[in-house]
Amino acid sequence: MKKIVPDPPEFHLLETTETPFGLCDVGHPPLFAVRGGVNVEDALVHAALYLKCASLTAPLAVEYSREPGRGFIQSSLHSIEMAKGLIDSLLDGLESRGTGSATQLTPQ
């Protein structure tokens, strides 16, 4: 009997690809890039850490800004919190499946 639905990929085998970022409008190539070959779980852990840092500094930006800019910063803070929640949920799911080696680094 042939399976209709293929097995999902082994998540721990997935890796990042080289991805440039930090575009500038002055005509030169991007200054930065995500390196290829990083385990996807490790990359998610680092993304969660970066979002944690952003979620800690954004409220200070709200405090030190004037209206109407506060609304923009508050909106960014909500987006940061949602992205962090999504990544934390993915990492928790990986940990519960027992696939994780980097999950001990997960920020709380």
N, C-alpha and C positions, 0 to 999 in steps of 0.2 A: 504494500500500500504506500502511495506517495503522499508525503506531507504537503498540505496546502500552504501552511504558514511556515516560513523559514525560521530557524533559530535566530534569536537576536545576537548581535555581535557581542563578543566578550568585552565588556566595558573597560576592564583594566588593561586591555591591549590597545585601546585607542590612544592616539597621541595628537599633540598640537601640530599645526603646519606653520611654516614661516608666514607671518602676517604683519606687514608694515602698518604703522599708525603714526599719528602726530603730523598730519598734513599741514603744510604751510602754503600761504597764497603768494609766496615770493619766487616760485618757479623751481625750487630744488626738490629732490626726492624726500620722502619722510625721514625724519631723524631717528626713529625708533622702530623696533619690530619685536613681535613675539617670536621666540625661537622655535623652530620645528623640533619634533621628537620628544617633547615633554609629556610625560604621562598625564592623561586628561584629569585624573583625580588630583594629582599634585597641582595642576593648573587651577582647578576649582578651589582648592584650599587657599592658594595665593590670591585668587580673585575675591574670596570671602574676606581675607585679611585686608585687602585694599579697600573694599567696601566698608569694612568696620572702621578703618581710619577716616574715610570720607564721612561716615555717619557721626563720628565724634567731632569733626571739625565744622561741619555744615551748620549746626546750631550756633556756633560762635560767629559765623558769618552773618547769620540772621540777627544776632544781638548787635553786631557792629555796623549794620547797614541801615540805610534810610528807606522809607517808603518811596516809590512803589517796588523797589528791588527786593524787599523782604519776601514778597509773594513768589517771586521767581526762585529764590533760594529755598524757600519752604517746599515748593514743588519739586525741586531737584532732590531735596532731602527725602521726600516721600518715594521718589523713584529709586534712590539709593537703598532705602529700607526694603522696598519690594524686591529689588534684584538680590540683595543679601539674603532675604527670606527664601527666595527660590534656590539660590546656591546652597544655603544651609540645609534645605530640604533634600536636595540631590545628594549631598554628602551624607546626611543621616540615612537616606535610603541605601546608599552604597555600604555604609557601616552595618546596617541591619542585615544585608545580604552576605556579609562577611568577606567582601572583596577588597576591603580597604587596607592599604598600608599607610596612607598619609592621613587617615582620619584622626589620629591622635593629635595632629596639629590644628585641627578645626577650632577656630576661635568661638568663644561662647558669647 
